[in-house]
Amino acid sequence: MKARSALVYTVLRLLAFIVPFAILMLFPVMREYYWLAAIFAALIGLSLSVIFLRRPLDEISTGLAERRARARAASSVETDESAEDAAADAAEGRAAAD
């Protein structure tokens, strides 16, 4: 995962909330019910991010999946090496006992 992709996605998600919230706060009714403006802004931001931010989200999730696959491959190599070492130690122990 590239840090740039995560940063771009985070900034765009924040803007998708802040801009509608600022626009809604221009209305006098929404100034009184700021919590309602926040709910509407969150719904608008969620809708915008689902529609327009698919590519940055895909880049982030692909990067995370690749990183997880590399970690699993590295841990399986370590597991194999430790199993081979244990088998070699056991064989040496039997040879020394004989």
Secondary structure, 3 states (H helix, E strand, C coil): CCHHHHHHHHHHHHHHHHHHHHHHCCCHHHHHCHHHHHHHHHHHHHHHHHHHCHHHHHHHHHHHHHHHHHHHHHHHHHHHHHHHHHHHHHHHHHHHHC
